[in-house]
Amino acid sequence: MTEKTQAAASGIRPGIAPDGLDARLVVDRGAFRLDVSLTVAPGEVVALLGPNGAGKTTALRALAGLTPLTDGHLRLDGTALERTPPESRPVGVVFQDYLLFPHLTALDNVAFGPRCQGATKAVARARAAVWLERMGLAAHAGAKPRKLSGGQAQRVAVARALATNPRLLLLDEPLAALDARTRLEVRAQLRRHLAEFEAVAVLVTHDPLDAMVLADRLVVVEHGEVVQEGAPSHIARHPRTDYIAQLVGLNLYRGEADGHTVRLEAGPALTTTDDLSGPVFVAFPPSAVTLYREPPAGSSARNHWRCEVAGLETHGDQIRADLTGELPLAADLTTVAAAELDLHPGAEVWAAVKAAQTHAYPV
């Protein structure tokens, strides 16, 4: 099959330069109110990231037409969709639990969308075959969902969504139901297919790794509102809420800067190499924290505080200490270091951080 023929069979339309997504999603649900604005360019992948109950799924359902808007607007490629029923929207959805038709083969599951769009059975199956081949599932075309592994079923679900040639692809926690090994494989494949997708893609997830790997831009939602958005690398280095700081693994504080000194809202002052004035955030990773059982008189760190160990937990190949006291913070250290310090809940320690390992930036 030639590239041109393959594109025709898959339903891909070359040369399209759509306007993308322009939406303000307002949904009132009793005490909860969602008010999120999204502008996404064609070919861009945006991840909606946030804690449980933040409004991510409500936003996705509003985009799909499954939850009506209370206010706002929803335009895709310049066309208003607020009153368009879900089945008539050029939207493909990939659900967390696949939702494949159990009585249909993988091929017919993927062909279902094109058939609903009016394609003949032969054309729909030809288009489905192309997508299954792209997903590495050509050998499983005749298999029913119960015969597929979790990773294979999720790839069929992605193929089914893409076979309708959607102008908006919605992915609702697409990797959440997979085990760790399968998740790694499917994430890599999904990244490749999203990179080739020329329309708009919106990913909903609570997993920071999925968001960082798959998305071009992150939109962080808390309590129904956007609290921060930007490139993954920018957000990882400049978190603006405690949730985001915990997500990317940083200690985060807010304070007032006067040159290299920041008076933290939490109480103590902190020295940084950044020269700023006014309200700032200060962040540093738990790995930058050094712990001592005695005051670190000989330490080169200019920042040190008296703390108490509130808890210890395994964090990868290290131990993470949760500290309270003059400055609540998290510290990472090796198992050997934790044993040598005789760390245990209630133990008194001194935490030190070098100014060069902190990062201050304006609020």
C-alpha positions as CSV (number, residue, x, y, z in Angstrom):
1,M,0.0,0.0,0.0
2,T,1.5,3.4,-0.9
3,E,1.7,6.2,1.5
4,K,-1.0,8.1,-0.3
5,T,-3.3,5.1,-0.4
6,Q,-2.6,4.4,3.2
7,A,-3.5,7.9,4.2
8,A,-6.8,7.7,2.3
9,A,-7.6,4.4,3.9
10,S,-6.9,5.7,7.4
11,G,-9.0,8.8,6.8
12,I,-6.1,11.2,7.2
13,R,-6.7,14.4,5.3
14,P,-3.4,16.0,4.2
15,G,-2.9,19.7,3.9
16,I,-5.3,20.6,6.7
17,A,-4.5,23.7,8.7
18,P,-7.3,24.0,11.3
19,D,-7.6,26.6,14.0
20,G,-7.5,24.3,16.9
21,L,-9.4,24.5,20.2
22,D,-10.7,27.6,21.9
23,A,-12.8,26.9,24.9
24,R,-14.0,28.4,28.2
25,L,-15.5,25.5,30.2
26,V,-17.9,26.7,32.9
27,V,-19.8,23.9,34.7
28,D,-21.8,24.5,38.0
29,R,-22.4,21.4,40.1
30,G,-23.8,22.5,43.4
31,A,-20.9,23.6,45.6
32,F,-18.4,22.8,42.9
33,R,-17.7,25.2,40.0
34,L,-15.4,24.5,37.0
35,D,-14.1,27.5,35.2
36,V,-11.2,26.5,32.9
37,S,-10.0,28.2,29.7
38,L,-8.2,26.2,27.1
39,T,-6.5,27.3,23.9
40,V,-4.8,24.4,22.0
41,A,-3.1,24.7,18.6
42,P,-3.3,21.9,16.0
43,G,-0.6,19.3,16.6
44,E,-0.3,20.3,20.2
45,V,-0.8,17.9,23.1
46,V,-2.0,19.5,26.3
47,A,-2.2,17.6,29.6
48,L,-4.8,18.6,32.3
49,L,-3.1,17.7,35.5
50,G,-4.5,18.0,39.0
51,P,-5.4,16.2,42.2
52,N,-8.6,14.1,42.6
53,G,-11.7,16.3,42.5
54,A,-9.9,19.2,40.8
55,G,-12.3,19.1,37.8
56,K,-10.1,17.4,35.2
57,T,-12.7,14.7,34.3
58,T,-15.5,17.3,34.3
59,A,-13.5,19.4,31.8
60,L,-13.0,16.4,29.6
61,R,-16.6,15.4,29.7
62,A,-17.6,19.0,28.8
63,L,-15.2,18.9,25.8
64,A,-16.8,15.6,24.7
65,G,-20.3,16.9,25.1
66,L,-21.2,14.5,27.8
67,T,-21.6,17.3,30.4
68,P,-23.4,20.4,29.3
69,L,-21.8,23.8,29.8
70,T,-23.4,26.2,32.3
71,D,-21.6,29.1,30.6
72,G,-18.6,29.8,28.4
73,H,-17.9,28.6,24.9
74,L,-16.4,25.7,22.9
75,R,-15.0,26.3,19.4
76,L,-13.1,23.7,17.4
77,D,-11.5,24.7,14.1
78,G,-13.7,27.9,14.3
79,T,-17.0,26.0,14.7
80,A,-19.1,26.4,17.8
81,L,-19.9,23.0,19.4
82,E,-21.8,24.0,22.6
83,R,-25.1,22.7,21.2
84,T,-23.7,19.9,19.0
85,P,-24.6,16.4,20.4
86,P,-21.7,14.2,21.4
87,E,-22.2,11.7,18.6
88,S,-22.0,14.6,16.0
89,R,-18.7,16.1,17.3
90,P,-15.4,15.4,15.5
91,V,-14.1,14.1,18.8
92,G,-12.4,10.8,19.7
93,V,-12.2,9.6,23.3
94,V,-9.8,7.0,24.8
95,F,-11.1,5.9,28.2
96,Q,-9.2,4.6,31.2
97,D,-10.9,1.2,31.1
98,Y,-10.9,0.9,27.2
99,L,-14.7,0.3,26.9
100,L,-14.2,-2.0,23.9
101,F,-17.3,-3.9,22.6
102,P,-16.7,-7.4,24.0
103,H,-18.6,-9.2,21.1
104,L,-16.6,-7.5,18.3
105,T,-13.1,-8.4,17.1
106,A,-10.3,-5.8,17.4
107,L,-10.8,-5.0,13.7
108,D,-14.5,-4.4,14.0
109,N,-14.1,-2.4,17.2
110,V,-11.8,0.0,15.3
111,A,-14.1,-0.1,12.3
112,F,-17.1,0.8,14.4
113,G,-16.5,4.6,14.3
114,P,-16.0,4.9,10.5
115,R,-19.2,2.8,10.0
116,C,-21.1,5.3,12.2
117,Q,-19.7,8.1,10.0
118,G,-21.3,6.4,7.0
119,A,-18.4,4.4,5.6
120,T,-19.1,1.1,3.9
121,K,-18.1,-2.0,5.8
122,A,-15.2,-2.6,3.4
123,V,-13.9,0.9,3.7
124,A,-14.3,0.9,7.5
125,R,-12.4,-2.3,7.8
126,A,-9.7,-1.1,5.5
127,R,-9.2,2.0,7.6
128,A,-9.3,-0.2,10.8
129,A,-6.6,-2.5,9.4
130,V,-4.3,0.5,8.7
131,W,-4.6,1.7,12.3
132,L,-4.1,-1.8,13.8
133,E,-1.0,-2.2,11.7
134,R,0.3,1.2,13.0
135,M,-0.3,0.0,16.5
136,G,1.5,-3.2,15.9
137,L,-1.7,-5.2,16.3
138,A,-2.2,-6.6,12.8
139,A,-1.8,-10.1,14.0
140,H,-4.6,-9.6,16.6
141,A,-7.2,-8.2,14.2
142,G,-9.5,-11.2,14.7
143,A,-9.1,-11.3,18.4
144,K,-11.9,-10.3,20.8
145,P,-11.1,-8.1,23.8
146,R,-11.1,-10.9,26.3
147,K,-8.2,-12.5,24.3
148,L,-6.1,-9.3,24.4
149,S,-3.7,-8.1,27.1
150,G,-4.3,-4.8,28.9
151,G,-1.7,-3.1,26.7
152,Q,-3.1,-4.5,23.5
153,A,-6.7,-3.6,24.5
154,Q,-5.6,0.0,25.2
155,R,-3.9,0.2,21.8
156,V,-7.1,-1.0,20.2
157,A,-8.9,1.8,22.0
158,V,-6.5,4.4,20.7
159,A,-6.8,3.0,17.2
160,R,-10.6,3.1,17.5
161,A,-10.4,6.8,18.5
162,L,-8.0,7.8,15.7
163,A,-9.8,5.8,13.0
164,T,-12.6,8.4,13.1
165,N,-10.1,11.1,12.0
166,P,-11.0,13.3,15.0
167,R,-10.2,17.0,15.2
168,L,-10.0,16.7,18.9
169,L,-8.6,13.6,20.7
170,L,-9.4,13.2,24.4
171,L,-7.5,10.8,26.5
172,D,-8.9,10.1,30.0
173,E,-6.1,8.5,32.2
174,P,-5.2,6.3,29.2
175,L,-2.5,4.4,31.1
176,A,-3.9,4.1,34.6
177,A,-5.2,0.6,34.2
178,L,-1.9,-0.9,33.0
179,D,0.8,-2.5,35.0
180,A,4.1,-0.8,35.3
181,R,5.9,-2.7,32.6
182,T,3.0,-2.5,30.1
183,R,2.6,1.2,31.0
184,L,6.2,1.9,29.9
185,E,5.7,0.2,26.6
186,V,2.3,1.8,25.8
187,R,3.5,5.2,26.9
188,A,6.3,5.1,24.4
189,Q,4.0,4.0,21.6
190,L,1.4,6.6,22.5
191,R,4.0,9.3,22.5
192,R,5.0,8.4,19.0
193,H,1.4,8.5,17.7
194,L,0.6,11.8,19.5
195,A,3.7,13.3,17.9
196,E,2.2,12.4,14.5
197,F,-1.3,13.6,15.3
198,E,-2.0,16.8,13.4
199,A,-5.2,17.9,15.3
200,V,-5.7,18.8,18.9
201,A,-5.1,16.3,21.8
202,V,-6.0,16.8,25.4
203,L,-4.8,14.3,28.0
204,V,-6.3,14.1,31.5
205,T,-4.0,12.5,34.1
206,H,-2.9,12.7,37.7
207,D,0.4,11.0,36.9
208,P,3.2,13.6,36.4
209,L,5.4,11.2,34.4
210,D,2.6,10.6,31.8
211,A,2.1,14.3,31.6
212,M,5.8,15.2,31.3
213,V,6.4,12.5,28.7
214,L,3.3,12.9,26.5
215,A,2.4,16.6,26.7
216,D,3.8,19.7,25.0
217,R,2.2,21.9,27.6
218,L,0.7,21.3,31.1
219,V,-2.4,23.0,32.4
220,V,-2.7,22.4,36.2
221,V,-6.2,22.5,37.7
222,E,-7.0,22.8,41.3
223,H,-10.5,23.4,42.8
224,G,-11.9,23.9,39.3
225,E,-9.5,26.6,38.3
226,V,-6.3,26.8,36.3
227,V,-3.5,27.6,38.8
228,Q,-0.5,27.3,36.5
229,E,0.3,26.4,32.8
230,G,3.3,26.1,30.7
231,A,6.0,23.8,29.3
232,P,6.7,20.8,31.5
233,S,10.3,21.9,32.1
234,H,9.2,25.4,33.2
235,I,6.6,24.0,35.6
236,A,9.0,21.5,37.0
237,R,11.4,24.3,37.8
238,H,8.9,27.0,38.8
239,P,6.0,25.4,40.8
240,R,3.5,27.8,42.1
241,T,1.4,25.7,44.5
242,D,2.2,23.0,47.1
243,Y,0.4,20.4,45.0
244,I,2.7,21.1,42.0
245,A,5.8,21.2,44.2
246,Q,5.0,17.8,45.6
247,L,4.2,16.5,42.2
248,V,7.7,17.5,40.8
249,G,9.4,16.6,44.1
250,L,10.4,20.0,45.4
251,N,10.3,21.8,48.8
252,L,8.4,25.1,48.0
253,Y,8.1,28.2,50.2
254,R,6.8,31.7,49.7
255,G,8.3,34.8,51.1
256,E,9.6,38.4,50.7
257,A,13.0,38.8,49.1
258,D,15.5,41.6,49.9
259,G,18.6,40.9,47.8
260,H,19.9,37.4,48.6
261,T,17.8,37.0,51.7
262,V,14.2,35.8,51.7
263,R,12.1,36.0,54.8
264,L,9.7,33.1,54.5
265,E,6.1,33.1,55.4
266,A,6.8,29.9,57.3
267,G,9.0,31.9,59.7
268,P,12.8,31.8,59.2
269,A,15.0,33.6,56.7
270,L,16.7,31.8,53.8
271,T,19.7,32.7,51.8
272,T,19.8,32.2,48.1
273,T,22.2,33.1,45.3
274,D,19.3,34.8,43.4
275,D,19.2,38.6,43.8
276,L,15.5,39.6,44.0
277,S,13.1,42.0,45.6
278,G,9.5,41.6,46.6
279,P,7.3,38.5,46.8
280,V,9.0,35.3,45.7
281,F,8.9,31.6,45.7
282,V,11.9,29.6,46.9
283,A,12.3,25.9,45.9
284,F,14.9,23.2,46.4
285,P,14.9,19.4,46.0
286,P,14.9,17.0,49.0
287,S,18.2,15.7,47.7
288,A,19.7,19.2,48.4
289,V,19.0,18.8,52.2
290,T,21.8,17.4,54.4
291,L,20.9,16.2,57.9
292,Y,23.0,16.3,61.1
293,R,22.4,15.2,64.7
294,E,24.4,18.2,66.0
295,P,24.3,21.9,64.8
296,P,26.4,22.0,61.6
297,A,29.0,24.5,62.8
298,G,31.5,23.4,60.2
299,S,29.1,23.2,57.3
300,S,29.4,25.5,54.3
301,A,25.6,25.7,54.1
302,R,24.3,29.1,55.2
303,N,20.8,27.8,55.7
304,H,20.2,25.4,58.6
305,W,17.2,24.8,60.8
306,R,16.4,22.7,63.9
307,C,13.9,20.0,63.0
308,E,12.2,16.8,64.2
309,V,11.7,13.7,62.2
310,A,7.9,13.3,61.7
311,G,8.1,10.2,59.5
312,L,10.3,8.1,57.2
313,E,9.4,6.2,54.0
314,T,11.2,4.5,51.2
315,H,11.4,6.7,48.1
316,G,13.0,4.9,45.2
317,D,16.4,3.7,46.4
318,Q,16.5,6.3,49.1
319,I,14.8,7.2,52.4
320,R,12.7,10.3,52.5
321,A,12.5,12.0,55.9
322,D,9.4,14.2,56.6
323,L,10.6,17.0,58.9
324,T,8.8,19.4,61.1
325,G,10.1,22.3,63.3
326,E,11.6,25.6,62.3
327,L,11.0,24.9,58.6
328,P,8.9,21.9,57.5
329,L,10.6,20.1,54.7
330,A,11.4,16.8,53.0
331,A,14.9,15.4,52.8
332,D,16.3,12.5,50.8
333,L,19.2,10.4,52.1
334,T,20.6,6.9,51.6
335,T,19.7,4.0,53.7
336,V,23.2,3.9,55.1
337,A,23.1,7.6,56.0
338,A,19.7,7.2,57.7
339,A,21.1,4.3,59.8
340,E,24.3,6.2,60.7
341,L,22.2,9.1,61.9
342,D,19.9,6.7,63.8
343,L,16.9,8.4,62.3
344,H,13.5,7.6,63.7
345,P,10.2,9.5,64.3
346,G,10.8,12.0,67.0
347,A,14.5,12.3,66.5
348,E,15.9,15.8,66.6
349,V,18.1,16.7,63.6
350,W,19.5,19.8,61.9
351,A,18.7,20.3,58.3
352,A,21.1,22.3,56.0
353,V,20.8,23.6,52.5
354,K,23.5,25.5,50.5
355,A,22.3,28.8,49.0
356,A,23.5,27.6,45.6
357,Q,21.1,24.7,45.7
358,T,18.0,26.9,46.2
359,H,16.1,28.6,43.4
360,A,14.1,31.8,43.9
361,Y,11.7,33.3,41.4
362,P,9.0,36.1,41.5
363,V,5.5,35.3,42.6
